[in-house]
Amino acid sequence: MTQAQIKIGIVGIGSMGSEHVDHVMALPSTELSAICDHSFALLDADAYSDVPRYQAYERMLEAVELDAVIIATPHYDHPEMCRQAFERGMHVLVEKPIAVHVGAARRLLDDASAARLKHPELVFAAMFMQRTWGQWRKVKAIIESGALGALIRCTWIITDWFRTQYYFDSRPWRGGWASEGGGVLMNQCPHNLDLFQWLVGMPARVNGQVSFGKHHHIEVEDEVTAYFEYDSGLVGHFIASTGESPGTNRLEIVGDCGKLVYENDELALYRNEWSSSKHIREAGKGAKLPVSRELVSFEARQTNQHEWVIENFADAILNGADLIAPAEAGLNSVMLNNAIILSAHKRATVPLPIDAQEYADLLQSYIAKPPQSNRSRR
């Protein structure tokens, strides 16, 4: 019996899109039916010579019978390309971020909702493939089990996104407000911001400190420190940079009953012998609380996480499977991104949800006149 296949077109054959071509070709549930880009320089012409190619996205949608599209273009293109696919009843898997600013992200989700009135089965997913990684799935499971108790603090130092000037110069759209819409928060850290809110939820208030072009000749931010406040009392810290070497990737999540630490591909669980808040209130002396430590095993990271997400996308279309990352979840990472930049600009803590129009206006002002580089802002 032949397995059903989803006919997929891929738009954007850059560093990520060219990988997606291989993933779609490899999966039994997907068929690569068309590809689209202004240039196919990164693609092996001989290996994919029988796949229809288009330079215009609209032309590909009109000319080829597709079930779905994968969008891997520069960020500003995502909402409009998704909308055009929705109008034709096509399913969409879009690369991160789903949009550059909150207003555009909300309009995109409204477009998806409107399309579902005509096509209730429409599947709209985002490429947040890090949700498939074993360590993050294990961290989420431990939090949801209640093993940490009430959460107190979540701190993520994620400064191992080191990039050279060559990286930015190699693609003309990188590093500019008009072409990329942001820097480390917009390009590298959507995954981390998504995981942060996936694990511990969205904060109520955000305070950001941002450096623009501190380490590179770019307009956008390449170093960020943010403080998140939650109504529950939980506090969060998010520190990111593309200019540190050696960088750090360390996540700490602290609760009333213990702590999780992930670093150097090792996940450690520290357990209090009893509640820390109880010990603070009731201990008869100033002694430390007894703590045990254990290493937690997790599923090794697979090399084909993008392929896993594409396979899940096809499974959702064919069989109604739950999505690893519904595109609706992509609004939260865009919200955190925008809130950090807005807070830095205003030099003030900003509440969530932010004023979408205020950020859209700020972005336009940055496009017209980029912030002074090599200067930190609060």
Summary of the structure (lengths in Angstrom):
residues: 378
radius of gyration: 22.0
end to end distance: 61.3
largest distance: 77.3
contacts: 1276
relative contact order: 0.16
helix: 36%
strand: 24%
